[in-house]
Amino acid sequence: MTLVDDLQAPVSDHELDRRKALGILTGAAFAIAGGGTAITTIRYMRPNVLFEPPTKVTIGSVADIPMGTLLVLIEQKLYIAHTDEGIFAMSSVCTHLGCMTRYDAEKNAIACPCHGSKFDAAGNVTGGPAPRPLVRKQITLEGGVLIVDTRKDVGESFVLKV
Ligand code: FES
C-alpha cells in the first residue's frame, strides 16, 4: 500500500479554477454580508424623523380679512372668521370622526359630508352626530400679521380682539 501526499501532488488546472471560484464566492458572500451590516448600522444610527408641514400658518393682515368673512384654507384645514367680536381660527376637521367639513357660502354654514353634521359659521353644532363645536386654534397678531398655530387648541369662545 502506498500513501499519496495530496499536498505534494501536482494541482490540475481544473482544480485551480474550482479553488479560485470558491474563493471569489466566499469573498462575495462576506462583502454582501458586510455591506448589509454596514447599511443597517448606518440606518440605525440616523434619527427616524418624520417631516411634517409647519404648524404655524401665516394668514396675512387683518385688512386682508374683511368683517363678515369666513376664509377657507383647505390645505391648512382651517377656517378663519372675522366677526364683530374679532377674529378666530377653527379647524375644519369634523369633531365626529374627523372628516373634512365644507363651508357653504349661500347658507353661511359648515357641513360634514360623512355623517351629516352641521355647524354654524362660528363652528357651533347645529345638527348631526358631532359631539362638540369645531376646535378653535390659537391665532395671534405678530407685527401686524395674523398667525395661527395649528398645534394649539384654545377655548370654544376664544376670539382675537382686533
Ligand atoms: S365625521 Fe363628520 S359627521 Fe361624522
Boltz pocket constraint, residues with backbone or C-beta under 6 A from the ligand:
constraints:
  - pocket:
      binder: B
      contacts: [[A, 94], [A, 95], [A, 96], [A, 97], [A, 98], [A, 99], [A, 112], [A, 113], [A, 114], [A, 115], [A, 116], [A, 117], [A, 128], [A, 129], [A, 130]]
      max_distance: 6.0
